[in-house]
C-alpha cells in the first residue's frame, strides 16, 4: 500500500482562482473505479492505495485542467511506498499524535 501526495496547478488560465479546477479533479477521485482513499487538504490531495492504481488515477487527474481550458499544467507527486509493513494515512497521523501526548 502506498500513499501519494499530489498537487496539480493549472497555468495559463483566465483567473488566479483554482477552486473550479480542484473541484473537477476531485470528481475524478469520486468516480474512480480503483480502490483508493483520498483526503483533500488546503494545498494538495493525499491518496492511498496500491501504487499502480494511484499512478493511474494521478494520470487522469493531471489531464483534467487541460480538459477545462488550462494551457499548461504542473503536477507534483510525492510517493511514500513502505514495504516492510502496511501504512495508512490514519496510522501515520496516529503515530505522531501518540508521540505528542
HELIX and SHEET records of a PDB file:
HELIX    1   1 UNK A   19  UNK A   30  1                                  12    
HELIX    2   2 UNK A   51  UNK A   67  1                                  17    
HELIX    3   3 UNK A   89  UNK A  100  1                                  12    
SHEET    1   A 4 UNK A  37  UNK A  40  0                                        
SHEET    2   A 4 UNK A  45  UNK A  49 -1                                        
SHEET    3   A 4 UNK A   2  UNK A  11 -1                                        
SHEET    4   A 4 UNK A  72  UNK A  81 -1                                        
END                                                                             
